[in-house]
Amino acid sequence: MIIRPAEMDDIEAIIEIGKRGHAASENARYEFDVGRTKLLLASFIIGKRTCVFVAVDGDKIVGLLLGQEDEYGYLKMKYATYIATYAEVPGAGKKLLKRFEEWAFNERK
């Protein structure tokens, strides 16, 4: 299994795994909006202060993580937070979080 940044060509596969994650979440009672999700993913993939990482096993995406960098309005410091994470294979979630930490501390400082 590898962890890599998502690409625009991954959006459809991310949508499918996102639907499964949504169905298993506490928000399952709300409708999963595919159109809005596509826009969100595209903006996070190309964003300078956002990231989307996917866990890939063979040729199948088995996990995802969306994150962003933000700033405290009253301090000269930044922080990173993840917006969503979901993994279908044991160990994928931990690897996604490790990659997000690398992005936050090393790439975004």
MARKOLMAR-15417 format. One record per residue (C-alpha): residue number from 1; residue in one letter; x, y, z. Coordinates in steps of 0.25 Angstrom, whole numbers, padded with zeros to 4 digits. Each point is the difference from the previous one (the first is absolute). Example, Ala and Ser with C-alpha at 12.3 -4.5 7.8 and 13.67 -1.06 7.14 Angstrom:
// MARKOLMAR-15417
+-----+---+-------+-------+-------+
|   k | r |  east | north |    up |
+-----+---+-------+-------+-------+
|   1 | a |  0049 | -0018 |  0031 |
|   2 | s |  0006 |  0014 | -0002 |
+-----+---+-------+-------+-------+
//
This chain:
// MARKOLMAR-15417
+-----+---+-------+-------+-------+
|   k | r |  east | north |    up |
+-----+---+-------+-------+-------+
|   1 | m |  0000 |  0000 |  0000 |
|   2 | i |  0005 |  0014 | -0003 |
|   3 | i | -0004 |  0014 |  0004 |
|   4 | r |  0000 |  0010 | -0010 |
|   5 | p | -0006 |  0014 | -0003 |
|   6 | a | -0013 | -0001 | -0008 |
|   7 | e | -0001 |  0004 | -0014 |
|   8 | m | -0012 |  0005 | -0008 |
|   9 | d | -0002 | -0013 | -0007 |
|  10 | d | -0002 | -0006 |  0014 |
|  11 | i | -0013 |  0008 |  0003 |
|  12 | e | -0010 | -0011 | -0005 |
|  13 | a |  0007 | -0011 |  0009 |
|  14 | i |  0001 |  0010 |  0012 |
|  15 | i | -0015 |  0003 | -0002 |
|  16 | e | -0003 | -0015 |  0001 |
|  17 | i |  0008 | -0003 |  0012 |
|  18 | g | -0005 |  0013 |  0006 |
|  19 | k | -0015 | -0005 | -0002 |
|  20 | r |  0004 | -0012 |  0008 |
|  21 | g |  0006 |  0007 |  0011 |
|  22 | h | -0012 |  0010 |  0001 |
|  23 | a | -0009 | -0012 |  0001 |
|  24 | a |  0007 | -0005 |  0012 |
|  25 | s |  0001 |  0013 |  0006 |
|  26 | e | -0009 |  0008 |  0010 |
|  27 | n | -0004 |  0009 | -0011 |
|  28 | a | -0006 | -0011 | -0008 |
|  29 | r | -0013 |  0006 |  0002 |
|  30 | y |  0004 |  0011 | -0009 |
|  31 | e |  0000 | -0001 | -0015 |
|  32 | f |  0014 | -0001 | -0006 |
|  33 | d |  0001 |  0011 | -0011 |
|  34 | v |  0009 | -0005 | -0011 |
|  35 | g |  0001 |  0013 | -0007 |
|  36 | r |  0004 |  0008 |  0012 |
|  37 | t |  0010 | -0011 |  0003 |
|  38 | k |  0006 |  0000 | -0013 |
|  39 | l |  0002 |  0015 |  0001 |
|  40 | l |  0006 | -0001 |  0014 |
|  41 | l |  0010 | -0011 | -0005 |
|  42 | a |  0004 |  0008 | -0012 |
|  43 | s |  0003 |  0012 |  0009 |
|  44 | f |  0007 | -0008 |  0010 |
|  45 | i |  0009 | -0007 | -0010 |
|  46 | i |  0004 |  0013 | -0007 |
|  47 | g |  0001 |  0009 |  0013 |
|  48 | k |  0013 |  0005 |  0005 |
|  49 | r | -0005 | -0001 |  0015 |
|  50 | t | -0008 | -0013 | -0002 |
|  51 | c |  0003 | -0015 | -0002 |
|  52 | v | -0006 | -0013 | -0004 |
|  53 | f |  0007 | -0013 |  0002 |
|  54 | v | -0004 | -0013 | -0004 |
|  55 | a |  0004 | -0014 |  0004 |
|  56 | v |  0001 | -0009 | -0012 |
|  57 | d |  0001 | -0015 |  0001 |
|  58 | g |  0003 | -0006 | -0014 |
|  59 | d | -0008 |  0009 | -0009 |
|  60 | k | -0011 |  0002 |  0010 |
|  61 | i | -0002 |  0012 |  0009 |
|  62 | v | -0003 | -0005 |  0014 |
|  63 | g |  0001 |  0012 |  0008 |
|  64 | l |  0000 |  0016 |  0000 |
|  65 | l |  0004 |  0012 |  0008 |
|  66 | l | -0004 |  0014 | -0003 |
|  67 | g |  0008 |  0011 |  0008 |
|  68 | q |  0003 |  0015 |  0001 |
|  69 | e |  0009 |  0010 |  0005 |
|  70 | d | -0006 |  0012 |  0008 |
|  71 | e |  0004 |  0011 |  0008 |
|  72 | y | -0004 |  0005 |  0014 |
|  73 | g | -0006 |  0014 | -0003 |
|  74 | y |  0007 |  0006 |  0013 |
|  75 | l |  0013 | -0007 | -0001 |
|  76 | k |  0012 | -0001 | -0009 |
|  77 | m | -0001 | -0015 | -0001 |
|  78 | k | -0007 | -0010 | -0009 |
|  79 | y | -0006 | -0014 |  0002 |
|  80 | a | -0004 | -0012 | -0008 |
|  81 | t | -0013 | -0008 |  0002 |
|  82 | y | -0006 | -0011 | -0008 |
|  83 | i | -0014 |  0002 | -0005 |
|  84 | a | -0004 | -0015 | -0003 |
|  85 | t |  0007 | -0013 |  0000 |
|  86 | y | -0005 | -0014 | -0003 |
|  87 | a |  0008 | -0013 | -0002 |
|  88 | e | -0005 | -0014 | -0004 |
|  89 | v |  0012 | -0008 |  0002 |
|  90 | p |  0007 | -0002 |  0013 |
|  91 | g |  0012 |  0009 |  0002 |
|  92 | a | -0004 |  0010 | -0011 |
|  93 | g | -0006 |  0010 |  0010 |
|  94 | k |  0013 |  0001 |  0008 |
|  95 | k |  0009 |  0001 | -0013 |
|  96 | l | -0009 |  0011 | -0005 |
|  97 | l |  0001 |  0008 |  0013 |
|  98 | k |  0015 | -0002 |  0000 |
|  99 | r |  0001 |  0006 | -0014 |
| 100 | f | -0009 |  0011 |  0004 |
| 101 | e |  0009 |  0003 |  0012 |
| 102 | e |  0012 |  0001 | -0010 |
| 103 | w | -0008 |  0009 | -0009 |
| 104 | a | -0003 |  0009 |  0012 |
| 105 | f |  0013 |  0001 |  0007 |
| 106 | n |  0010 | -0002 | -0012 |
| 107 | e | -0007 |  0006 | -0012 |
| 108 | r | -0009 |  0011 |  0006 |
| 109 | k |  0009 |  0002 |  0012 |
+-----+---+-------+-------+-------+
//
